[in-house]
Amino acid sequence: MIDKSQIRRSAPLMIAAISAMLALSACSASIGSQKTVSKEDVETQGIQQLAANAGIPVANAPKLSCPDDLKAEVGATITCSLGTAPAKVYDVTVTVTSVDSKTDKAKFDLKVAKTPRQ
């Protein structure tokens, strides 16, 4: 059985590993009827890619939380949070890089801030 206190103690290390190992990460998700990518899809696709880049299982990755859906327009951005308080929390900038209207898919990049929020 996993000791939850071990996970909480190791979360800052995982966040640091993700931040240190990740310059930029790319994802793709379906566009909804409102011409947005749902915040749930951004969070799910984002944490899967961040964890893969850091070489850790998704189950051990810190939480990625986004405030809203992402507009499916090239250049649209949102700022999400990686981690949970009281551990260090990093901003993650999510930017749409392309939209394919034929497949209703949007591609987006995630960039983790080099330093945690103050």
HELIX and SHEET records of a PDB file:
HELIX    1   1 LYS A    4  MET A   21  1                                  18    
HELIX    2   2 LYS A   39  ALA A   54  1                                  16    
HELIX    3   3 VAL A   58  ASN A   60  5                                   3    
SHEET    1   A 5 SER A  25  SER A  30  0                                        
SHEET    2   A 5 LYS A 105  VAL A 112 -1                                        
SHEET    3   A 5 TYR A  90  ASP A 100 -1                                        
SHEET    4   A 5 THR A  77  LEU A  82 -1                                        
SHEET    5   A 5 LEU A  64  SER A  65 -1                                        
SHEET    1   B 2 THR A  36  VAL A  37  0                                        
SHEET    2   B 2 LEU A  70  LYS A  71 -1                                        
END                                                                             
